[in-house]
Amino acid sequence: MYYDKDVDTDVLKNKKIAVIGYGSQGMAQARNMADSGLNIVVGLREGGKSWNVAKNDGLTVLSVEEAAKQADIIHILIPDEIQAKVYEQSIKDGLEEGNTLSFSHGYNIHFGYIKPPKNVNISMIAPKGPGAMVRQTYEEGFGIPGLVAVENDYSGNTLELALAMGKGVGLTRAGVLETTFKEETETDLFGEQAVLCGGVTELIKDGFETLVEAGYQPELAYFETCHELKLIVDLIYKNGFAGMWDNVSNTAEFGGLIRRERLITPDTKKEMKKILEEIQKGEFAKEWALENQAGQPQLKRLRAIEGELLIEKVGSKLRKLCGLQK
C-alpha cells in the first residue's frame, strides 16, 4: 500500500496530463488533479455536451486529437465500449516514444482491444469508488482508496508517474494498493456481476416480490428489502461483519446467521465460479463486444424491463416523499 508520504509528485513537474472524457470519473479526477497543481487538459469531442461543462469548471478543453498530441500522459476515462475506437481514431497517431497511456480500468488492455506500441508506458490508477465520491472526499480533505498497476514500463519510472497521479486524485490519502491489469480487470468484473450490481439487485428484487406476492404493502416491502440496505452496508463498510452484527438486534443476528446459507447456497457459489471463469477466458468480453457491435439490443431491452418493475415505481415515489430524490 502507498500513502501520501510515499509519493513525490515532482515526477510530474514538467508533464502535461490529458484526461480523455468528462463523465463521472473524468470530471472528478481532472478537477482533483488540477486542484492538486498538476498540469491538466481535458480531451473531448468538439461540440459535445461536456465541452462547456469542463470549461466552466475552469479547465483547458481541447479536441481528443489535440489533447493526445500535446500530452505526455494520456489518461483515458471514457466508457470501456468506445475506448478502442477513440484510441484508433484520435489518440494512436498522437503518441510519441516515452508517452504514458493511463487508465482507470484494465479492460481494453487486458483483453487486447487496445494494442499500444511497445515504446510507451501503460499504467493504471483506479479509484475504488464512483466519481462523485472521488470528488466529495477530496474536497473534504480525505480521499477514497485506489489501485495502481503497470503493464509496460518503458521509461523505467512508470509506477512513480502513476502514483503521483493517484496522489493528485487524492487516493494516496486513503491508500493505494499495487495490483496488475489482469487482477484488477477480472476481480472488478466479477464483483460487479456477481455481487455489487447483479447479485445485490436480484436479491433485493426477489425479496421485494416475495413480500408483495404474500399480500404485504409494496411500500413496506420496499423499506424492508431496499431502503434499509444502505444502513446495513454502511455498518459493514465501517466496521466489517462483526461491527454490523453488533449494531442490529439479537433477533436479526440469529435470524440472519441461521438462514443466510439457505439463500446463498453452494449452488450459488458454483455459479459464481462459472461467472468468474467466463470473465477469465474472455467470454464475457466477447459477448459485450458483440452486444456493442449490434447496437446494444439486449442492454436496451433489459433496461426497459427494469424500468417497469414495481419496485422501481414504488421506490421512486417513496424516495420523493422521503426527500431523498427530487
N, C-alpha and C positions, 0 to 999 in steps of 0.2 A: 504494500500500500504506500502511496506517495501523498504527502501533505504539503501545504504551503512552504514549510521550512526546507523541503527537499528540492524545490524547483526555483530556477533562476530564469525570469522572463527576458533577461538581456539577450538571450539567444535569438529573440525575435526583434531585436532593436532595429535592424535595417531590413526587415521583412515586411512585405505587403501581403495581407491575407484577403483573399476574395471569398466571401461567403455566397455560395450559389443557392438562391432560394430565400424566401422571406415568409415562410409559413410559421407554424408554432415554434419549431426548433430554430429555424433560421433567424427569426426575429429576436428570440431570447439570446441565442449565442452571439449574434452580431452585436447587439446592444451591450451585452455584458463585456465582451472583449473590447469594444470601443470605449466603454466607461473605465476599463482597466488600463487604458492608454495604448492599446495595440492599434496598429495601422490597418484599418478595416475599410474595404469597399464591398458593396453588395452587387452581385451579378443577377440581373433579372431580364425577363422577356420585355422588350420595349413596348410600352403601352399596356402592359399587364396591370391587374388591379393592385398589385403590391408596390408598384413603382413609386407612386406618390406617398404611400404609407411609409416606406423606408426613408424617402426624402424628408417627410415631415418629422420623422424621428431623428433627423439631423445627420443621417448617414450619406456618404457618397454613393450614388447609384449609377451603374454602367450596364451596358448590354452584357450578356453572359460571355460573348466572344471577347469583348474588350477587357472585361474584368479578369478573365482567364489569361489573357495575353500580358496584362500588366503585373499580375500577382506572382509572388514566389511560392505561396501556399494557396491551393485551391481547395476549399472546404465545401464539399458537395452535400447539401441538405434539402434536396428536392425529393419527391416520393420515389421509392425503390423502382417502381414500374416505368418511370421515364428517365432514370439516370443514364442508362446505356445509350439511349437515343440522343440525349442532350450532350453527353460526353463525345460521341462520334461527330455530331454536327457542330458543336460550339466550343468544346474545350480541348479536344485532342490536338488540333493544329496549333494551339497557343502554348502547348507545353514546351519547356526548354529543359535541357540537361540540368539536373540538380534541383528542379522544382519538386514540390511535395503535393501529392494528391491525398486529401484528407477526407474522412467520412465519419459519420456517427452510427453507422450500421454496416457490417461487413458483407451484406447480402450480395451485392453485384460483383465484388472482388472474389469472394469465396466461391460463388457458383460460376464464375467465369464470364459474366455478361459484359463486364468491362475488363479489357486486357491492356493495361498501360505498358509503355516501353520500359525496358529494364534500367534505364538511366535516370529514373525519377524515384523519389521516396514514396512509399504508400503507408499511410498511418491512419489511426482511428482515435478519436476522443469522443466517448459516448456517455452522455448523462443518463443516469438510471431514473428517469422521471420525465413527465411531459414538459413542453416548453414553458408553459405558464408558471410551473413551479421552479424551473431553472431561473427564470427572471425574478419571480417573487422572493425566493430565498436569497438571491444575490442582493437585491435591494434591501433586504432585512439584515444584511451583513453576514449571512452564512451562505450555504450552498447545499447542493444535493450530491450524493456520491456519484462516481463515474468510473468508466473503464478506459484503459489505454492499450493500444496494440500497434505493433509494427509488422507489416507484411513484407516490405522491401526497404532496406536501409542503405540506400545508395550513397548518401552523404556522410554516413558514419555518426550522425547526431540526430537521427530521426526521432528517437524516443524523447530526447531533450526538447525538440521542437514541439512534439505533441503534448508533452507535459506542460510546457509553457502556455500552449493554447488552453489546456484544461484549467490552468491557474487563472487565465484571463476570463474564462467562463464562470469561475467560482467553484469548480468541482474539487480542487485540492483543499478547499476549506473543510470539506467533509471527508475527503479521502478518495483516491483513485486507485483502482485495482488493475494490475497488469494482466492481460489475457492475450488471446490470439484472435485473428479474424474468424477462424473456424469455430472456436469455442463460443465466441460472442454471438455469431450468427445462429448457430444451431440451438443454443440454450434460449436465445431471445425468441426465436420462432416457436419453440416448444412451450415456453412459458405463456406466450400469447394464446396459442391454440388450445392447449390442454388445461390451463389453469386460469390465467388472469382475464382473458377476454372470452374465449369459447366455453371453458368449463364452468366458470362462475355464472355467466349469463344463462346457461342452460339449467343450472341448479336453481337459480332464482325463478326462472320461468316455470319450471316443473313444480316447485314448491307453491308458487302463487296459484297455478292452475289446480293443484290438488285441493287447496283450501276453497277456492271458488266453486269447484265441482262438487264439493261436500256441502255447499249451501251457505258459506260464510260471506260476509260483505267483501266485495273486491277491495274497498278502501282499507279495511282492516288487514286483509291478506297482503296488500302492498306494504303496509307498515311493518308487518311481521317478517316478510321474506326479502324485502328490498331496502326500505328506508333505514332499518336498524343495522344493516350490513356494514355501513361506513363506521358506525360506532364500534363494532366488533373489530373490524380491520384496523382502525386507529389504535386500539388497545394492543393488538398483535404487533403492529408496526413499531410501537414504542417499547413494548415490554416482552414480546415473544408470547408463545402459547401459555406459559405458566402465568405471566402477568395478566393475560386476558381472563384465564380461569379464576384468578384471584379477584377480578372485578365483576364477575357475574354471580348469580345466586348458586348455592349448592345444588339446587334442583336443576338449574341449567347445566352446570358442570357434569353432574351424574348422567343426566339425560343425553347430553352431547357425547360424552365419552363412551357410553354403553351402546349408543345407537349408530354412531357415525360409520362404523365399518359395515353396517347393513346397507348403507347407501353407496359408499365408495368401496367397492368390493375388489377382491383380487382380479376379477374380470376387467374392472375399470383400469387397474394398473397395467394389465396386459395390453389393453387398447392404447394406453399412454405410450407403452413401449413401441407399439406399431407406428403411432404418430411420429415418435422420435426417429424411428428407422426410416420412415418416408422422407423426413427432413434430411437426415444424414446422407441418404442415397441421392438426394437432389430431385426426388419425385414431386415433392410439393412445389419446388421452384419451377419445374417444367409445367406443372398444372397451372400455376399462376401466370407463367409466360403465355401459355395458350389462351388463358382467360382474357388476358390483355390484348392479344392479337385479334380475338373475336369481338372486342368492344365491351368486355366485362358483362356478358349477359347473365351469368349465374349470380354475380355480385349484385347487379341491379334487381334481379328477381328476389333475392334473399333480403335485400334492403326493404323492398316493398312489402314483403310478408312481415318483416319485423315491425314496420311502421303501423301495421294493422292489428298488432297484438293488443289484447285487452289490457295487459299490464302497462303497456306504453301509454295508452289513453288515460287510464286511471292515474298513473304516475304523473303525467303531465298536469292533470287537473290538481292533484294534491300538492305538487311542488309549487304551483302558483298560489294555492290557498295558504300554504305554509311560508310563503315569501322566499322560497329557495330559487324560484325561476320567474322571470318576467313574462 
